[in-house]
Amino acid sequence: MGVGRFVYTAILPLMHDQAGLSAAAGARLATANYVGYLVGALAGIFAPALVRSRLVLRGSLLVLTATLAAMPLTDGTAAWLALRLLAGVTSALVFVVAVNSLLHRLREHPAHVTGWAFGGVGAGIALSGLLVLALRSVADWRVAWWAAAALTALLARAAWNLRPESAPETPPADRAQAGPGTLRWFGALFVCYTLEGVGYIVAGTFLVAAVGQGSPGWVGTGAWVLVGLAAVPSAALWSWCGRRWARPDLLLAALLVQAVGIALPALVGGTAAALVSAVLFGGTFIGISTLTLATGAHLRFPRSVALLTAGYGVGQILGPLAVAPLLHDGYRGALLPASAVVLAAASAAVVLRIGFPHHMLVVRPPGTPDGDRRPRATPEACPGAAPHPPG
């Protein structure tokens, strides 16, 4: 899924130079993928049978691979839009099935173990960047897409026998009701995560192209490889930190770090700034998602994951569209507004910290007497219990 969803970022400069893709059309292709991803994520939320189906997993893996292989077979923007839309839907379904299986089978393990599995998204980003980096001087954009399809097929074969989550044999345990004041905290969290969706996705889509404008040819793709490598341990690291510091504080810190990382290539320029930016961005975007969704579960707000997913997905759709008018002179002009939006998300995180209920009880374990209300972590409360990554 990491390759199928994010290889477009690495190939975008090649399509811009070799296939005549305009900056505005590039933004529309990105938006189509994010629309598809939102549709797939919400389908997984509201049709739980999908996330327990091996047929859905295998079919999505095959279709995702096919969409990559089909990209070079046409040079029409309309066809590319349809393919990236379908890639978004299938990427989301693959991720939802994998995450639910992961949380179901590792529920007794520490949260950082689950975090390492989420690092697979980062590994896919790094592999896609390495692939394009190796091909850019010897092949064109069409070969890059076919190579990405071949890599995705190999990884799909490795994931072919993944067992989805089993259907529950008993009704889920009754959850405690949200307490007074929860709406205010959840509202701040929702605004924060929606704004993060807008700001993060601009960098996630255009960082390679923006860095490549003022640096040697390898730097942009090399920065994308670093984004992926930094993302591999990030969910585990932020999960580990969540055992020692309050999640609202960590969320604020991660947003501030990400804002700096997004702005660096536009403010400073040069190879060093680009590489530092990649590490800061890659090390935070998955962590912000895991922290946010864990915080929503902690607040026990009804359907918190679904609502946060929707807000984040809408933010991803709006991001490329909002900066499209700024892309006439290149992609760097989009990074500063994106950084400003992430800073606005950090401001919402400041509001979240005010009076935050750190010691709310999460859930009453099944079968325990009413008087025995021990705090207990559930898969939904664990960092990473999200039906999607920031991507």
C-alpha positions as CSV (number, residue, x, y, z in Angstrom):
1,M,0.0,0.0,0.0
2,G,2.9,2.4,0.7
3,V,4.2,1.9,-2.8
4,G,0.8,1.9,-4.5
5,R,-0.3,5.0,-2.8
6,F,2.8,7.2,-2.6
7,V,5.0,6.3,-5.6
8,Y,3.1,9.0,-7.5
9,T,5.0,11.7,-5.4
10,A,8.3,10.3,-6.7
11,I,7.2,9.9,-10.3
12,L,5.4,13.3,-10.5
13,P,8.6,15.3,-11.5
14,L,9.2,12.7,-14.3
15,M,5.6,13.1,-15.6
16,H,6.0,16.8,-15.4
17,D,9.1,16.8,-17.5
18,Q,8.5,13.9,-19.9
19,A,4.7,13.5,-20.2
20,G,3.7,17.1,-20.3
21,L,1.7,16.9,-17.1
22,S,0.9,20.4,-15.8
23,A,1.2,21.4,-12.2
24,A,-2.6,21.9,-12.0
25,A,-3.2,18.5,-13.5
26,G,-0.8,17.0,-11.1
27,A,-2.8,18.5,-8.2
28,R,-6.0,17.1,-9.7
29,L,-4.5,13.6,-9.9
30,A,-3.4,13.8,-6.3
31,T,-6.9,14.9,-5.3
32,A,-8.5,12.0,-7.2
33,N,-6.3,9.6,-5.2
34,Y,-7.3,11.2,-1.9
35,V,-11.0,11.2,-2.8
36,G,-10.7,7.5,-3.5
37,Y,-8.8,6.9,-0.3
38,L,-11.6,8.6,1.7
39,V,-14.2,6.5,0.0
40,G,-12.3,3.3,0.7
41,A,-11.7,4.2,4.3
42,L,-15.3,5.1,5.0
43,A,-16.4,1.9,3.3
44,G,-14.3,-0.1,5.7
45,I,-15.8,1.8,8.6
46,F,-19.4,1.5,7.7
47,A,-19.3,-2.0,6.1
48,P,-17.4,-4.0,8.7
49,A,-17.7,-7.2,6.6
50,L,-15.3,-5.7,4.1
51,V,-12.5,-5.6,6.6
52,R,-12.9,-9.3,7.5
53,S,-12.9,-10.5,3.9
54,R,-9.8,-12.2,2.4
55,L,-11.5,-11.8,-1.0
56,V,-11.6,-8.0,-0.5
57,L,-7.9,-8.0,0.5
58,R,-6.7,-10.1,-2.4
59,G,-8.9,-8.3,-4.9
60,S,-7.7,-4.9,-3.7
61,L,-4.1,-6.0,-4.0
62,L,-4.6,-7.1,-7.6
63,V,-6.5,-4.0,-8.6
64,L,-4.0,-1.7,-7.0
65,T,-1.2,-3.4,-8.9
66,A,-3.2,-3.2,-12.1
67,T,-3.8,0.6,-11.7
68,L,0.0,1.2,-11.5
69,A,0.7,-0.9,-14.5
70,A,-2.1,0.8,-16.5
71,M,-0.8,4.4,-15.9
72,P,1.7,4.3,-18.9
73,L,-0.8,2.8,-21.2
74,T,-2.5,6.1,-21.7
75,D,-1.5,9.8,-21.9
76,G,-5.0,11.2,-21.1
77,T,-5.6,13.1,-17.9
78,A,-9.1,11.7,-17.6
79,A,-7.9,8.1,-17.6
80,W,-5.1,8.9,-15.1
81,L,-7.7,10.5,-12.8
82,A,-9.8,7.3,-12.9
83,L,-6.8,5.1,-12.2
84,R,-5.6,7.2,-9.3
85,L,-9.1,7.3,-7.9
86,L,-9.3,3.5,-8.0
87,A,-5.8,3.2,-6.5
88,G,-7.0,5.4,-3.6
89,V,-10.0,3.1,-2.9
90,T,-8.0,-0.1,-3.0
91,S,-5.1,1.3,-1.0
92,A,-7.6,2.2,1.8
93,L,-9.2,-1.2,1.7
94,V,-5.8,-3.0,1.9
95,F,-4.8,-0.8,4.8
96,V,-8.1,-1.2,6.7
97,V,-8.0,-5.0,6.4
98,A,-4.4,-5.2,7.4
99,V,-4.8,-2.8,10.4
100,N,-7.9,-4.6,11.7
101,S,-6.1,-8.0,11.4
102,L,-3.0,-6.5,13.1
103,L,-4.9,-5.0,16.1
104,H,-7.0,-8.2,16.5
105,R,-4.0,-10.5,16.6
106,L,-1.6,-8.3,18.5
107,R,-4.0,-6.9,21.1
108,E,-2.1,-8.4,24.0
109,H,1.2,-7.0,22.8
110,P,2.6,-3.6,23.7
111,A,1.5,-0.7,21.5
112,H,5.0,-0.1,20.1
113,V,4.9,-3.6,18.4
114,T,1.8,-2.5,16.5
115,G,3.7,0.8,15.7
116,W,6.5,-1.1,14.0
117,A,3.9,-2.8,11.7
118,F,2.6,0.6,10.8
119,G,6.2,1.4,9.7
120,G,5.4,-0.7,6.6
121,V,3.9,2.4,5.1
122,G,7.2,4.2,5.5
123,A,9.1,1.2,4.1
124,G,6.8,1.4,1.0
125,I,7.6,5.1,0.6
126,A,11.3,4.4,0.9
127,L,11.2,1.5,-1.6
128,S,9.3,3.6,-4.1
129,G,11.8,6.4,-3.8
130,L,14.8,4.1,-4.2
131,L,13.1,2.6,-7.3
132,V,12.6,5.9,-9.0
133,L,16.1,7.1,-7.9
134,A,17.6,4.1,-9.6
135,L,15.6,4.5,-12.8
136,R,15.5,8.2,-13.3
137,S,18.8,8.4,-15.3
138,V,18.2,5.3,-17.4
139,A,14.5,5.1,-18.1
140,D,11.4,7.3,-18.5
141,W,8.2,7.8,-16.5
142,R,6.5,4.8,-18.1
143,V,9.2,2.4,-17.0
144,A,9.0,3.9,-13.5
145,W,5.3,3.1,-13.3
146,W,5.8,-0.5,-14.6
147,A,8.6,-1.0,-12.1
148,A,6.4,0.2,-9.3
149,A,3.7,-2.2,-10.4
150,A,6.2,-5.1,-10.4
151,L,7.4,-4.1,-6.9
152,T,3.8,-3.9,-5.7
153,A,3.0,-7.3,-7.2
154,L,6.0,-8.8,-5.3
155,L,4.8,-7.3,-2.0
156,A,1.2,-8.3,-2.7
157,R,2.4,-11.9,-3.1
158,A,4.1,-11.7,0.3
159,A,0.8,-10.4,1.8
160,W,-1.4,-12.8,0.0
161,N,-2.0,-15.1,2.9
162,L,-2.6,-12.5,5.5
163,R,-5.6,-13.6,7.6
164,P,-8.2,-10.8,8.1
165,E,-9.8,-10.2,11.5
166,S,-12.3,-12.9,12.5
167,A,-16.0,-11.9,12.9
168,P,-16.7,-11.3,16.6
169,E,-18.4,-14.3,18.4
170,T,-20.0,-12.1,21.0
171,P,-21.4,-8.5,21.0
172,P,-18.8,-5.9,21.7
173,A,-18.5,-4.7,25.3
174,D,-20.5,-1.7,26.4
175,R,-18.4,1.4,26.4
176,A,-18.6,4.1,29.0
177,Q,-20.3,7.3,27.9
178,A,-18.3,10.4,27.1
179,G,-18.0,12.7,30.1
180,P,-19.0,16.4,30.4
181,G,-16.8,18.8,28.4
182,T,-15.8,16.0,26.0
183,L,-17.3,17.9,23.0
184,R,-15.0,20.8,23.5
185,W,-11.9,18.6,23.6
186,F,-13.0,16.5,20.7
187,G,-13.9,19.6,18.7
188,A,-10.4,20.9,19.2
189,L,-9.0,17.5,18.2
190,F,-11.2,17.3,15.1
191,V,-10.1,20.8,13.9
192,C,-6.5,20.0,14.6
193,Y,-6.6,16.7,12.6
194,T,-8.6,18.2,9.7
195,L,-6.0,21.0,9.4
196,E,-3.2,18.5,9.6
197,G,-4.8,16.7,6.7
198,V,-4.7,19.9,4.6
199,G,-1.1,20.8,5.5
200,Y,0.5,17.4,5.5
201,I,-0.8,16.3,2.2
202,V,0.6,19.3,0.3
203,A,4.1,18.3,1.4
204,G,3.3,14.6,0.9
205,T,2.4,15.3,-2.7
206,F,4.7,18.1,-3.8
207,L,7.8,17.8,-1.6
208,V,9.9,15.9,-4.2
209,A,9.0,18.3,-7.0
210,A,9.6,21.4,-4.7
211,V,13.0,20.2,-3.6
212,G,14.0,19.2,-7.1
213,Q,13.5,22.8,-8.4
214,G,16.6,24.2,-6.8
215,S,18.7,21.1,-6.1
216,P,20.6,18.4,-8.1
217,G,18.3,15.9,-9.8
218,W,18.8,13.1,-7.2
219,V,18.0,15.3,-4.1
220,G,14.3,15.4,-4.5
221,T,13.9,11.6,-4.9
222,G,16.6,11.1,-2.2
223,A,14.6,13.2,0.2
224,W,11.5,11.0,-0.5
225,V,13.6,8.0,0.4
226,L,14.5,9.7,3.7
227,V,10.9,10.5,4.4
228,G,10.1,6.8,4.2
229,L,13.1,5.7,6.3
230,A,12.2,8.2,9.0
231,A,8.6,7.0,8.9
232,V,9.5,3.3,9.5
233,P,10.2,3.7,13.3
234,S,8.1,6.8,13.9
235,A,4.8,5.1,15.0
236,A,6.6,2.9,17.4
237,L,8.6,5.8,18.8
238,W,5.6,8.0,19.3
239,S,3.7,5.1,20.9
240,W,6.6,4.6,23.3
241,C,6.7,8.3,24.1
242,G,2.9,8.1,24.8
243,R,3.6,5.9,27.8
244,R,5.7,8.7,29.4
245,W,4.2,12.0,28.3
246,A,0.7,13.2,27.7
247,R,-0.6,12.7,24.2
248,P,-1.8,16.3,23.7
249,D,1.7,17.5,24.5
250,L,3.2,15.0,22.1
251,L,0.7,16.0,19.4
252,L,1.6,19.7,19.8
253,A,5.3,18.9,19.6
254,A,4.9,16.7,16.5
255,L,2.9,19.4,14.7
256,L,5.5,22.1,15.5
257,V,8.3,19.8,14.3
258,Q,6.4,19.0,11.1
259,A,5.6,22.7,10.4
260,V,9.3,23.4,10.5
261,G,10.2,20.5,8.3
262,I,7.6,21.5,5.6
263,A,8.8,25.2,5.6
264,L,12.6,24.5,5.4
265,P,13.0,23.8,1.7
266,A,11.1,27.0,0.9
267,L,12.9,29.2,3.4
268,V,16.5,27.9,3.2
269,G,16.9,25.8,0.1
270,G,19.9,23.7,-0.6
271,T,20.6,20.0,-0.2
272,A,21.1,20.0,3.6
273,A,17.8,21.7,4.3
274,A,16.0,19.4,1.9
275,L,17.3,16.3,3.7
276,V,16.6,17.7,7.2
277,S,13.1,18.5,6.0
278,A,12.6,15.0,4.8
279,V,13.6,13.5,8.2
280,L,11.4,15.9,10.2
281,F,8.4,15.3,7.9
282,G,8.8,11.5,7.7
283,G,9.3,11.2,11.4
284,T,6.0,13.0,12.3
285,F,3.2,12.4,9.8
286,I,2.4,8.8,10.9
287,G,3.0,9.7,14.6
288,I,0.5,12.5,14.4
289,S,-2.2,10.1,13.1
290,T,-1.5,7.5,15.8
291,L,-1.5,10.1,18.6
292,T,-4.7,11.8,17.3
293,L,-6.7,8.6,16.9
294,A,-5.5,7.3,20.3
295,T,-6.6,10.6,21.9
296,G,-10.0,10.3,20.2
297,A,-10.5,6.8,21.6
298,H,-9.4,8.0,25.1
299,L,-12.1,10.7,25.0
300,R,-14.7,8.0,24.3
301,F,-16.5,10.4,21.9
302,P,-19.1,8.4,19.8
303,R,-17.6,7.2,16.5
304,S,-14.5,9.2,17.1
305,V,-12.4,7.2,14.6
306,A,-15.0,7.6,11.8
307,L,-15.4,11.3,12.4
308,L,-11.6,11.9,12.6
309,T,-11.1,9.8,9.5
310,A,-13.7,11.9,7.6
311,G,-12.2,15.2,8.7
312,Y,-8.7,14.1,7.8
313,G,-9.8,12.7,4.4
314,V,-11.6,15.9,3.5
315,G,-8.5,17.9,4.5
316,Q,-6.4,15.8,2.1
317,I,-8.8,16.4,-0.7
318,L,-8.8,20.2,-0.1
319,G,-5.0,20.6,0.3
320,P,-3.9,20.1,-3.3
321,L,-6.9,22.1,-4.6
322,A,-6.2,25.0,-2.3
323,V,-2.6,25.4,-3.4
324,A,-3.2,24.7,-7.1
325,P,-3.3,28.5,-7.9
326,L,0.2,28.9,-6.3
327,L,1.9,26.3,-8.5
328,H,2.3,28.4,-11.7
329,D,5.9,29.3,-10.8
330,G,6.7,25.9,-9.3
331,Y,6.0,23.8,-6.3
332,R,7.9,25.6,-3.6
333,G,5.2,28.3,-3.3
334,A,2.9,25.6,-1.8
335,L,5.1,24.7,1.1
336,L,4.9,27.9,3.2
337,P,1.0,27.9,3.2
338,A,1.1,24.2,4.1
339,S,3.4,24.9,7.0
340,A,1.1,27.7,8.1
341,V,-1.9,25.4,8.1
342,V,0.0,22.8,10.2
343,L,0.9,25.7,12.7
344,A,-2.9,26.4,12.8
345,A,-3.4,22.7,13.7
346,A,-0.8,23.2,16.5
347,S,-2.9,26.1,17.8
348,A,-5.9,23.8,18.0
349,A,-3.7,21.3,19.9
350,V,-2.9,24.0,22.4
351,V,-6.7,24.3,23.0
352,L,-6.9,20.6,23.4
353,R,-4.3,20.6,26.2
354,I,-6.4,23.0,28.4
355,G,-7.9,20.9,31.2
356,F,-7.5,17.7,29.2
357,P,-8.9,14.6,31.1
358,H,-5.8,12.5,31.3
359,H,-7.1,9.8,33.6
360,M,-10.5,9.0,32.0
361,L,-11.5,5.4,32.3
362,V,-11.5,3.7,28.9
363,V,-13.7,0.7,29.0
364,R,-15.2,-1.9,31.4
365,P,-13.8,-5.4,30.5
366,P,-16.4,-7.9,29.3
367,G,-17.8,-9.9,32.2
368,T,-16.6,-7.8,35.0
369,P,-19.0,-6.7,37.8
370,D,-20.3,-3.1,37.6
371,G,-18.2,-2.2,40.6
372,D,-15.0,-3.4,39.0
373,R,-14.2,-0.6,36.5
374,R,-10.5,-1.0,36.0
375,P,-8.7,1.0,33.4
376,R,-8.0,-1.2,30.4
377,A,-6.5,-0.4,27.1
378,T,-8.3,-1.7,24.0
379,P,-7.1,-2.0,20.4
380,E,-9.1,1.2,19.5
381,A,-7.3,3.1,22.3
382,C,-3.8,2.0,21.1
383,P,-1.8,4.4,19.1
384,G,-2.1,3.4,15.5
385,A,-5.6,2.1,15.7
386,A,-6.6,4.0,12.6
387,P,-8.3,2.8,9.4
388,H,-5.8,4.9,7.4
389,P,-2.4,6.4,7.5
390,P,-1.6,10.1,6.9
391,G,-1.0,9.6,3.4
